[in-house]
Each structure stands twice: as structure tokens, then as C-alpha cells.
């Protein structure tokens, strides 16, 4: 098979990375242009082989929250078009002083009953954001730990999971 040098075969991993970077840039631009919007975000990239139940995502509280009285926390899930489920179940542990002080189960609905992906998307990548905590006083938590709680041991086709900190109104 002959390839045209002007149209080399595309590397799906590079295309996925480029689309993810574009989605990050658009998300950050949208957040910074919104009055009272997000003032800090932290995303963790999920291994291309999948996210195992034994691999928690640890989010340290950013220094930028120190300048406000209270903040809200939203979780964001980025996935590709091949994610096999309608939702992503998460366990969220809020840690202070080395102990879990709060524990939540979060159900992030990624698509509707017709199979249409919710949230925002670019190409084959989608991002769904969901508010999980409101009016958190500054200093309440040291870190937040997120685990997936799906019935399978490894979740595939999730590219990133992140927390966004928003100044409370």
C-alpha cells in the first residue's frame, strides 16, 4: 500500500493528546472569562490502559483558595467517544489532618438515555462537569482523593479527571 507524503497516516495517540490539549485550553479560557468563575483547576491524566480501582487520584488543595472565604468544588470527567457506560461512579474522600473527614459517592451522568454525550465536546473527546460541594470554608480539607467505583476493576476511555475550585457566591 502506498502512502501519500502529504497525508501521512495519523497516530491516534497523538490525535487524542492534541484534542485533549485543545479541550483543556478551551475549558481554561471559558473559566477565566466567567465573572465569579473558576479560580483554580487541577486535572489528573488517566493512563491510556485504563483507570484501576487501586489507583486513586489525589488532589492537594491549591494555594489560590486562600484568598476567598468559601469555595465550591466541581468534578470534571473527560472521556472519549468510546467510553462504554452512561455514567461514572466516583468515591470522593475529603481528608484533613491525615484522616478522612467526609466521604461522598458521586454519580456523574455522562450521557442521556438516547446515548447523547452531555457536557462539552471537541471531536471525539467530551467533558462533563458536576458540582459536588458548596460553600467549603478555606482550610477545611488538606486534600481530596477520588476513586472510581464502577463494577469493573478497570475503567477505559476516560482521559482525565479534575477538580475545579469556584469562588462561592
C-alpha beads as a LAMMPS data file, in Angstrom:
LAMMPS data file: protein, C-alpha beads

169 atoms
168 bonds

1 atom types
1 bond types

-500.0 500.0 xlo xhi
-500.0 500.0 ylo yhi
-500.0 500.0 zlo zhi

Masses

1 110.0

Atoms # bond

1 1 1 0.000 0.000 0.000
2 1 1 1.374 3.369 -0.999
3 1 1 1.031 6.381 1.286
4 1 1 0.831 9.946 0.136
5 1 1 3.596 12.001 1.759
6 1 1 1.231 14.975 2.050
7 1 1 -1.218 12.908 4.117
8 1 1 0.779 10.592 6.385
9 1 1 -1.081 8.060 8.463
10 1 1 -2.240 9.694 11.655
11 1 1 -1.124 8.494 15.041
12 1 1 -4.323 8.031 17.139
13 1 1 -2.418 8.627 20.399
14 1 1 -1.066 11.979 19.145
15 1 1 -4.518 12.963 17.841
16 1 1 -6.057 12.117 21.215
17 1 1 -3.401 14.162 23.027
18 1 1 -3.865 17.141 20.703
19 1 1 -7.640 17.058 21.167
20 1 1 -7.224 16.799 24.956
21 1 1 -4.888 19.806 24.988
22 1 1 -7.375 21.820 22.924
23 1 1 -10.176 20.874 25.339
24 1 1 -8.041 21.965 28.318
25 1 1 -7.279 25.305 26.669
26 1 1 -10.946 25.939 25.846
27 1 1 -12.023 24.979 29.381
28 1 1 -9.472 27.321 30.956
29 1 1 -10.467 30.157 28.646
30 1 1 -14.145 29.681 29.465
31 1 1 -13.441 29.607 33.199
32 1 1 -11.301 32.737 33.179
33 1 1 -13.827 34.681 31.116
34 1 1 -16.682 33.943 33.511
35 1 1 -17.219 36.508 36.282
36 1 1 -17.008 34.767 39.651
37 1 1 -15.933 31.638 37.792
38 1 1 -13.252 29.082 38.457
39 1 1 -10.057 30.326 40.012
40 1 1 -8.141 27.064 40.002
41 1 1 -8.354 23.659 38.333
42 1 1 -6.293 20.514 38.710
43 1 1 -6.607 17.645 36.241
44 1 1 -5.045 14.200 36.514
45 1 1 -4.352 12.309 33.303
46 1 1 -5.591 8.728 33.324
47 1 1 -3.262 6.035 31.985
48 1 1 -4.130 5.062 28.390
49 1 1 -4.517 1.437 29.545
50 1 1 -7.309 2.450 31.948
51 1 1 -8.041 3.579 35.499
52 1 1 -7.913 0.789 38.076
53 1 1 -9.799 0.793 41.374
54 1 1 -6.482 0.535 43.209
55 1 1 -5.224 3.825 41.696
56 1 1 -6.749 6.807 43.499
57 1 1 -6.337 10.340 42.215
58 1 1 -5.001 12.686 44.902
59 1 1 -5.719 16.416 44.696
60 1 1 -3.870 18.709 47.111
61 1 1 -5.718 21.903 47.935
62 1 1 -4.307 24.781 45.859
63 1 1 -2.798 27.863 47.479
64 1 1 -5.058 30.077 45.359
65 1 1 -8.105 29.265 47.519
66 1 1 -6.571 31.098 50.472
67 1 1 -7.811 34.438 49.129
68 1 1 -11.534 33.654 49.476
69 1 1 -13.885 32.948 52.379
70 1 1 -15.521 29.879 50.845
71 1 1 -15.412 27.974 47.596
72 1 1 -17.365 25.357 45.657
73 1 1 -15.846 22.199 44.190
74 1 1 -16.775 20.677 40.835
75 1 1 -15.529 17.396 39.419
76 1 1 -14.851 17.133 35.682
77 1 1 -14.598 13.924 33.698
78 1 1 -13.015 13.875 30.250
79 1 1 -13.655 10.816 28.120
80 1 1 -13.593 9.783 24.516
81 1 1 -16.420 8.700 22.248
82 1 1 -15.741 5.030 23.041
83 1 1 -16.454 5.183 26.785
84 1 1 -18.732 2.135 27.238
85 1 1 -21.072 3.364 30.017
86 1 1 -23.671 6.103 30.597
87 1 1 -22.108 7.238 33.851
88 1 1 -19.029 7.155 36.036
89 1 1 -19.449 6.361 39.723
90 1 1 -16.880 8.025 41.958
91 1 1 -15.950 7.829 45.617
92 1 1 -14.676 11.151 46.943
93 1 1 -12.780 11.235 50.247
94 1 1 -12.162 14.610 51.876
95 1 1 -9.035 14.482 54.045
96 1 1 -7.969 16.811 56.877
97 1 1 -5.231 16.183 59.419
98 1 1 -4.387 12.836 57.810
99 1 1 -7.938 11.464 58.337
100 1 1 -10.934 11.076 56.063
101 1 1 -13.401 13.602 57.490
102 1 1 -16.087 13.253 54.805
103 1 1 -16.914 10.575 52.263
104 1 1 -19.210 11.019 49.236
105 1 1 -20.406 8.831 46.415
106 1 1 -20.868 10.788 43.193
107 1 1 -22.692 9.616 40.068
108 1 1 -21.518 11.602 37.043
109 1 1 -24.093 11.103 34.251
110 1 1 -22.088 11.288 31.031
111 1 1 -24.852 10.629 28.509
112 1 1 -28.631 10.567 28.319
113 1 1 -30.934 7.621 27.674
114 1 1 -30.549 8.157 23.916
115 1 1 -26.759 7.857 24.025
116 1 1 -26.053 11.559 23.525
117 1 1 -22.985 12.716 25.440
118 1 1 -23.612 15.573 27.864
119 1 1 -21.282 18.417 28.705
120 1 1 -18.960 19.951 26.154
121 1 1 -17.061 18.200 23.417
122 1 1 -14.441 18.646 20.766
123 1 1 -14.126 15.948 18.126
124 1 1 -14.207 12.590 19.876
125 1 1 -13.450 13.996 23.352
126 1 1 -16.083 15.142 25.834
127 1 1 -16.021 16.809 29.238
128 1 1 -18.768 16.737 31.841
129 1 1 -18.531 18.932 34.926
130 1 1 -20.633 18.484 38.059
131 1 1 -20.764 20.499 41.270
132 1 1 -20.038 18.190 44.225
133 1 1 -19.516 20.518 47.204
134 1 1 -20.744 24.029 48.009
135 1 1 -19.575 26.723 50.415
136 1 1 -16.461 24.934 51.659
137 1 1 -14.614 27.103 54.197
138 1 1 -10.960 27.698 53.340
139 1 1 -8.727 25.302 55.289
140 1 1 -11.391 22.635 55.798
141 1 1 -9.554 19.994 53.717
142 1 1 -5.890 19.252 53.061
143 1 1 -6.548 17.022 50.084
144 1 1 -9.292 15.262 48.172
145 1 1 -8.933 11.666 46.997
146 1 1 -11.047 10.357 44.097
147 1 1 -11.568 6.667 43.239
148 1 1 -13.744 5.125 40.571
149 1 1 -16.486 2.870 41.913
150 1 1 -17.635 1.069 38.778
151 1 1 -18.412 -2.659 38.825
152 1 1 -15.355 -3.343 36.684
153 1 1 -11.833 -3.242 38.099
154 1 1 -10.506 -1.092 35.244
155 1 1 -12.335 1.763 33.510
156 1 1 -11.171 2.558 29.980
157 1 1 -11.647 5.538 27.672
158 1 1 -11.522 8.133 30.467
159 1 1 -8.699 10.543 29.635
160 1 1 -8.674 12.936 32.613
161 1 1 -10.433 13.616 35.898
162 1 1 -10.170 17.002 37.522
163 1 1 -11.366 19.249 40.302
164 1 1 -12.291 22.874 39.735
165 1 1 -12.449 25.356 42.592
166 1 1 -15.022 28.129 42.212
167 1 1 -15.487 31.164 44.447
168 1 1 -18.769 30.714 46.358
169 1 1 -21.439 33.326 45.797

Bonds

1 1 1 2
2 1 2 3
3 1 3 4
4 1 4 5
5 1 5 6
6 1 6 7
7 1 7 8
8 1 8 9
9 1 9 10
10 1 10 11
11 1 11 12
12 1 12 13
13 1 13 14
14 1 14 15
15 1 15 16
16 1 16 17
17 1 17 18
18 1 18 19
19 1 19 20
20 1 20 21
21 1 21 22
22 1 22 23
23 1 23 24
24 1 24 25
25 1 25 26
26 1 26 27
27 1 27 28
28 1 28 29
29 1 29 30
30 1 30 31
31 1 31 32
32 1 32 33
33 1 33 34
34 1 34 35
35 1 35 36
36 1 36 37
37 1 37 38
38 1 38 39
39 1 39 40
40 1 40 41
41 1 41 42
42 1 42 43
43 1 43 44
44 1 44 45
45 1 45 46
46 1 46 47
47 1 47 48
48 1 48 49
49 1 49 50
50 1 50 51
51 1 51 52
52 1 52 53
53 1 53 54
54 1 54 55
55 1 55 56
56 1 56 57
57 1 57 58
58 1 58 59
59 1 59 60
60 1 60 61
61 1 61 62
62 1 62 63
63 1 63 64
64 1 64 65
65 1 65 66
66 1 66 67
67 1 67 68
68 1 68 69
69 1 69 70
70 1 70 71
71 1 71 72
72 1 72 73
73 1 73 74
74 1 74 75
75 1 75 76
76 1 76 77
77 1 77 78
78 1 78 79
79 1 79 80
80 1 80 81
81 1 81 82
82 1 82 83
83 1 83 84
84 1 84 85
85 1 85 86
86 1 86 87
87 1 87 88
88 1 88 89
89 1 89 90
90 1 90 91
91 1 91 92
92 1 92 93
93 1 93 94
94 1 94 95
95 1 95 96
96 1 96 97
97 1 97 98
98 1 98 99
99 1 99 100
100 1 100 101
101 1 101 102
102 1 102 103
103 1 103 104
104 1 104 105
105 1 105 106
106 1 106 107
107 1 107 108
108 1 108 109
109 1 109 110
110 1 110 111
111 1 111 112
112 1 112 113
113 1 113 114
114 1 114 115
115 1 115 116
116 1 116 117
117 1 117 118
118 1 118 119
119 1 119 120
120 1 120 121
121 1 121 122
122 1 122 123
123 1 123 124
124 1 124 125
125 1 125 126
126 1 126 127
127 1 127 128
128 1 128 129
129 1 129 130
130 1 130 131
131 1 131 132
132 1 132 133
133 1 133 134
134 1 134 135
135 1 135 136
136 1 136 137
137 1 137 138
138 1 138 139
139 1 139 140
140 1 140 141
141 1 141 142
142 1 142 143
143 1 143 144
144 1 144 145
145 1 145 146
146 1 146 147
147 1 147 148
148 1 148 149
149 1 149 150
150 1 150 151
151 1 151 152
152 1 152 153
153 1 153 154
154 1 154 155
155 1 155 156
156 1 156 157
157 1 157 158
158 1 158 159
159 1 159 160
160 1 160 161
161 1 161 162
162 1 162 163
163 1 163 164
164 1 164 165
165 1 165 166
166 1 166 167
167 1 167 168
168 1 168 169
